Amino acid sequence: MALHRLLGMKIGTPTPDTLDDFYREIGLEGGNGKWGSAAAPDQIVITESPYRQLREIRVGCEDEADLAAIGKRLDHLGVTYDLSGGKLKLEDPSNHWSIEIEPTEPFDVPAPPARVGNRPGDRPRRGQRADVIGESSPRPPRRLGHVVVGTPEIEKTRALFVDGLGFRISDSVAGLAFFTRCSMDHHNLLISPGPVPYLNHYALEHDDIDSVARAATLYLRAHEDAQIAGPGRHMIGGNIFWYMRDPSGTFFEYFADMDLIDDDQAWQPREDWPLEDSWSVWGEKDQPEVFFQPHDIEDVIAGYQKEDETR
């Protein structure tokens, strides 16, 4: 496995201070535009931009031989890149996101304290209340797990990330959306249709359903207009989800218990997921229309087109 880790992302917004306040509020650690968890710091970098946008994706590979192999594949695709200083850097020619790949050690965040739960025939929690009741504050997010982007160039974007960079396809929907991974997570990057390149949402992993539900509930009590979708469990990827909107207008997802793929040869990607029945096992049956038409999409389109005129 050459690629093995999503290192992070850089996002742009006209009001970076509001995102600093937001990430602090939801329990991430950091400051001054760099945020993450205690175990995975600086995964999210904020920069000032004329409109909300994805600026960069950072990925980890095994060694410098992987960088050379990626370079050869990019040569075959005719994509320009820079290979120096132990990193490979490029600009996505279709979407203008920066991409940075560097060798890193294999890593996972530490396992959280296990919750003791009762279930039929197995009831170890006796004489004590559920531990979530005694927690003084919600458990914080553990890491940035995946990023979802919209693009008008689906096939070119798929070719760059899969054929060029080495992401693997876990599942796809009608040739329109590709769930790809650069780690053992079912997906780290979902490529979906969009009128212009834009960041649809990003996902923060929590410990379990209690952690997702409690953190989301407390956030929504303070920000009632932030609800987007959830709770539920996805069909594709299998993860528990709850979607909300951050102060910049980008959707963020709390998730837990995602499918893990540790044998690429044994996993069989499914390509025939029906559009009308691929959203959830439980929760809302259908994906809300706002995922395809975010509230501020006209502003994003205008911002992208204005910036595109200067390229």
C-alpha positions as CSV (number, residue, x, y, z in Angstrom):
1,M,0.0,0.0,0.0
2,A,1.9,3.1,-1.2
3,L,-0.6,5.7,0.0
4,H,-1.6,5.0,3.6
5,R,-2.9,8.2,5.3
6,L,-4.9,11.3,4.9
7,L,-2.6,13.9,6.5
8,G,-4.9,16.9,6.2
9,M,-6.4,19.7,4.2
10,K,-6.2,23.5,3.8
11,I,-9.4,25.4,3.5
12,G,-10.0,29.0,2.6
13,T,-12.7,31.3,3.9
14,P,-13.3,35.1,3.9
15,T,-13.6,35.0,7.8
16,P,-10.9,32.6,9.1
17,D,-11.4,33.8,12.7
18,T,-14.9,32.4,12.8
19,L,-13.5,28.9,12.0
20,D,-10.9,29.2,14.7
21,D,-13.7,29.9,17.2
22,F,-15.7,27.0,15.7
23,Y,-13.0,24.4,15.9
24,R,-12.2,25.5,19.5
25,E,-15.9,25.1,20.4
26,I,-16.2,21.6,19.1
27,G,-13.2,20.3,20.9
28,L,-10.3,20.4,18.4
29,E,-6.9,21.6,19.6
30,G,-4.7,24.2,18.1
31,G,-5.1,27.9,17.2
32,N,-4.1,30.6,14.7
33,G,-5.5,28.7,11.8
34,K,-4.1,25.2,12.6
35,W,-6.4,22.6,14.2
36,G,-6.6,18.9,14.9
37,S,-6.8,16.5,17.8
38,A,-4.2,15.8,20.5
39,A,-3.1,12.7,18.5
40,A,-3.4,14.2,15.0
41,P,-2.6,17.9,15.2
42,D,-2.7,20.5,12.4
43,Q,-4.8,18.4,10.1
44,I,-7.0,21.4,9.2
45,V,-5.2,24.6,8.1
46,I,-7.3,27.7,7.5
47,T,-6.3,30.5,5.2
48,E,-8.1,33.7,4.1
49,S,-9.7,33.4,0.7
50,P,-12.3,35.4,-1.2
51,Y,-14.9,32.6,-0.9
52,R,-15.1,29.3,0.9
53,Q,-13.0,26.7,-0.9
54,L,-10.7,23.7,-0.6
55,R,-7.1,24.9,-1.1
56,E,-5.0,21.8,-0.5
57,I,-5.1,18.0,0.3
58,R,-2.1,16.4,2.0
59,V,-1.5,12.6,1.8
60,G,1.1,10.3,3.3
61,C,2.9,7.5,1.4
62,E,5.4,4.9,2.5
63,D,8.7,6.1,1.1
64,E,10.4,8.2,-1.6
65,A,10.2,5.3,-4.0
66,D,6.4,5.8,-3.9
67,L,6.9,9.5,-4.9
68,A,9.0,8.4,-7.9
69,A,6.4,5.9,-9.0
70,I,3.6,8.5,-8.6
71,G,5.7,10.9,-10.7
72,K,6.0,8.4,-13.5
73,R,2.2,7.9,-13.6
74,L,1.7,11.7,-13.6
75,D,4.1,11.9,-16.5
76,H,1.9,9.4,-18.4
77,L,-1.1,11.6,-17.7
78,G,0.7,14.7,-18.8
79,V,0.3,16.4,-15.3
80,T,3.0,18.8,-14.2
81,Y,4.4,18.3,-10.6
82,D,7.4,19.2,-8.5
83,L,9.4,16.5,-6.8
84,S,11.9,18.0,-4.4
85,G,12.7,18.2,-0.7
86,G,11.3,14.8,-0.1
87,K,7.8,15.8,-1.2
88,L,5.7,15.6,-4.4
89,K,3.6,18.7,-5.1
90,L,1.2,19.6,-7.9
91,E,-1.9,21.6,-8.7
92,D,-4.9,19.6,-9.9
93,P,-5.2,20.9,-13.5
94,S,-9.0,20.5,-13.5
95,N,-9.9,21.8,-10.1
96,H,-6.8,23.9,-9.0
97,W,-6.5,22.3,-5.6
98,S,-3.0,21.9,-4.4
99,I,-1.9,18.3,-3.6
100,E,1.0,17.4,-1.5
101,I,2.3,13.9,-0.9
102,E,5.2,13.0,1.5
103,P,6.6,9.8,3.2
104,T,5.2,9.3,6.7
105,E,5.2,6.6,9.2
106,P,2.1,4.4,9.5
107,F,-0.2,5.8,12.1
108,D,-3.6,5.6,13.8
109,V,-5.0,7.6,16.7
110,P,-5.0,5.8,20.1
111,A,-8.0,3.7,21.0
112,P,-10.5,5.5,23.2
113,P,-11.6,4.3,26.6
114,A,-14.0,1.4,25.9
115,R,-17.6,1.9,26.9
116,V,-19.3,-1.0,28.7
117,G,-22.7,-1.7,27.3
118,N,-25.5,-4.2,27.9
119,R,-26.9,-6.3,25.0
120,P,-29.1,-9.4,24.9
121,G,-27.3,-12.3,26.5
122,D,-24.2,-10.1,27.3
123,R,-24.9,-7.7,30.2
124,P,-21.6,-6.7,31.8
125,R,-22.7,-3.2,32.9
126,R,-24.3,-4.0,36.3
127,G,-25.0,-1.7,39.1
128,Q,-23.6,1.3,37.3
129,R,-25.0,4.0,35.0
130,A,-23.9,4.3,31.4
131,D,-20.6,6.1,31.3
132,V,-21.7,8.7,28.8
133,I,-24.1,10.0,31.6
134,G,-21.1,10.8,33.8
135,E,-18.9,12.5,31.2
136,S,-18.6,16.2,32.1
137,S,-18.1,17.2,28.4
138,P,-18.6,15.5,25.1
139,R,-15.6,13.4,23.8
140,P,-13.7,15.4,21.2
141,P,-13.3,14.5,17.5
142,R,-10.3,12.2,17.0
143,R,-9.2,13.1,13.5
144,L,-10.1,14.3,10.1
145,G,-11.2,11.2,8.2
146,H,-12.4,12.2,4.8
147,V,-13.1,15.0,2.4
148,V,-16.0,15.2,-0.1
149,V,-15.6,17.4,-3.2
150,G,-17.7,18.5,-6.1
151,T,-16.3,18.9,-9.6
152,P,-17.5,19.4,-13.1
153,E,-14.7,17.2,-14.3
154,I,-15.6,13.9,-12.8
155,E,-13.6,11.6,-15.0
156,K,-10.5,13.8,-15.2
157,T,-10.5,14.1,-11.4
158,R,-11.0,10.4,-10.9
159,A,-8.1,9.7,-13.4
160,L,-5.8,12.1,-11.5
161,F,-6.4,10.7,-8.0
162,V,-6.8,7.0,-8.9
163,D,-4.6,6.5,-12.0
164,G,-2.1,9.1,-11.1
165,L,-1.8,9.4,-7.4
166,G,-2.8,5.9,-6.5
167,F,-6.0,6.3,-4.5
168,R,-8.1,3.1,-4.6
169,I,-11.8,3.0,-5.5
170,S,-13.9,1.4,-2.8
171,D,-17.3,1.9,-4.3
172,S,-19.0,4.1,-7.0
173,V,-22.5,5.3,-7.8
174,A,-23.6,5.2,-11.4
175,G,-20.3,6.4,-12.7
176,L,-21.1,9.8,-11.1
177,A,-19.5,9.5,-7.6
178,F,-16.4,7.7,-6.6
179,F,-15.6,6.7,-3.0
180,T,-11.8,6.5,-2.9
181,R,-9.3,5.8,-0.2
182,C,-5.6,6.5,0.6
183,S,-5.7,4.5,3.8
184,M,-7.6,1.5,5.1
185,D,-10.7,3.7,5.7
186,H,-13.5,2.9,3.2
187,H,-13.1,6.4,1.8
188,N,-10.9,9.4,2.4
189,L,-11.9,11.3,-0.7
190,L,-15.4,11.2,-2.3
191,I,-15.4,12.7,-5.8
192,S,-18.9,13.9,-6.8
193,P,-20.5,16.1,-9.4
194,G,-20.5,19.9,-8.9
195,P,-21.1,23.0,-11.0
196,V,-17.6,24.2,-10.1
197,P,-14.8,22.7,-8.0
198,Y,-15.8,23.1,-4.3
199,L,-15.6,21.5,-0.9
200,N,-19.0,19.8,-0.2
201,H,-18.1,18.5,3.3
202,Y,-15.4,17.1,5.5
203,A,-15.7,14.4,8.2
204,L,-14.4,14.2,11.8
205,E,-14.2,10.8,13.4
206,H,-15.7,10.2,16.8
207,D,-15.4,7.2,19.1
208,D,-18.9,5.7,18.7
209,I,-22.6,6.5,18.3
210,D,-22.8,8.0,21.8
211,S,-19.9,10.3,21.0
212,V,-21.4,11.4,17.7
213,A,-24.9,11.9,19.0
214,R,-23.9,13.8,22.2
215,A,-21.5,16.1,20.4
216,A,-23.9,16.8,17.6
217,T,-26.8,17.4,20.0
218,L,-24.9,19.9,22.1
219,Y,-23.7,21.7,19.1
220,L,-27.2,22.0,17.6
221,R,-28.7,23.2,20.9
222,A,-26.4,26.2,20.6
223,H,-26.7,26.5,16.8
224,E,-30.2,25.4,15.8
225,D,-29.8,26.4,12.1
226,A,-26.8,24.2,11.6
227,Q,-28.6,20.9,11.1
228,I,-28.2,19.3,7.7
229,A,-28.9,15.5,8.0
230,G,-28.8,12.8,10.6
231,P,-28.4,10.9,12.6
232,G,-28.2,7.7,10.5
233,R,-26.0,5.0,9.2
234,H,-24.8,5.1,5.6
235,M,-25.2,2.2,3.2
236,I,-21.9,3.0,1.4
237,G,-19.0,2.9,3.9
238,G,-21.3,1.7,6.7
239,N,-20.5,4.6,9.0
240,I,-22.8,6.3,11.5
241,F,-23.3,10.0,10.4
242,W,-24.6,13.3,11.5
243,Y,-24.2,16.4,9.2
244,M,-24.2,20.0,10.2
245,R,-23.0,23.3,8.7
246,D,-20.0,25.2,10.0
247,P,-19.8,29.0,10.2
248,S,-18.1,29.3,6.8
249,G,-21.1,27.5,5.1
250,T,-19.3,24.2,4.5
251,F,-21.0,21.0,5.8
252,F,-19.1,18.9,8.4
253,E,-19.9,15.4,9.4
254,Y,-19.4,13.6,12.7
255,F,-18.9,9.9,11.9
256,A,-18.0,6.6,13.6
257,D,-17.6,2.9,12.8
258,M,-16.6,3.1,9.1
259,D,-15.9,0.0,7.0
260,L,-12.1,-0.8,7.0
261,I,-10.4,-2.3,4.0
262,D,-7.1,-4.0,4.9
263,D,-6.9,-6.3,1.9
264,D,-7.3,-4.5,-1.4
265,Q,-7.4,-7.8,-3.3
266,A,-10.2,-9.2,-1.3
267,W,-12.4,-6.1,-1.4
268,Q,-14.9,-6.1,-4.2
269,P,-16.0,-2.5,-5.2
270,R,-19.6,-2.2,-6.0
271,E,-20.5,-0.1,-9.0
272,D,-24.2,-0.6,-9.2
273,W,-25.4,1.3,-6.1
274,P,-28.8,2.6,-7.0
275,L,-29.2,6.4,-6.7
276,E,-32.6,6.0,-5.0
277,D,-31.4,3.6,-2.4
278,S,-27.8,4.2,-1.4
279,W,-28.0,6.8,1.4
280,S,-28.8,5.1,4.7
281,V,-29.6,1.9,6.4
282,W,-31.5,3.8,9.1
283,G,-32.3,7.5,9.5
284,E,-33.6,9.6,6.6
285,K,-34.2,7.4,3.6
286,D,-33.1,9.9,0.9
287,Q,-30.1,12.2,0.7
288,P,-31.3,15.7,1.3
289,E,-31.3,17.9,-1.8
290,V,-29.1,20.5,-0.1
291,F,-26.1,18.2,-0.6
292,F,-26.5,18.8,-4.3
293,Q,-27.4,22.4,-4.0
294,P,-25.7,23.9,-0.9
295,H,-27.3,27.1,0.4
296,D,-24.4,29.3,-0.8
297,I,-23.6,27.5,-4.0
298,E,-24.3,30.6,-6.2
299,D,-21.7,32.5,-4.1
300,V,-19.2,29.7,-4.5
301,I,-19.8,29.6,-8.3
302,A,-19.4,33.4,-8.6
303,G,-16.2,33.3,-6.5
304,Y,-14.7,30.5,-8.4
305,Q,-15.5,32.1,-11.8
306,K,-14.0,35.4,-10.7
307,E,-10.8,33.7,-9.5
308,D,-10.7,31.6,-12.6
309,E,-10.5,34.7,-14.8
310,T,-7.1,35.6,-13.2
311,R,-5.5,32.2,-13.9
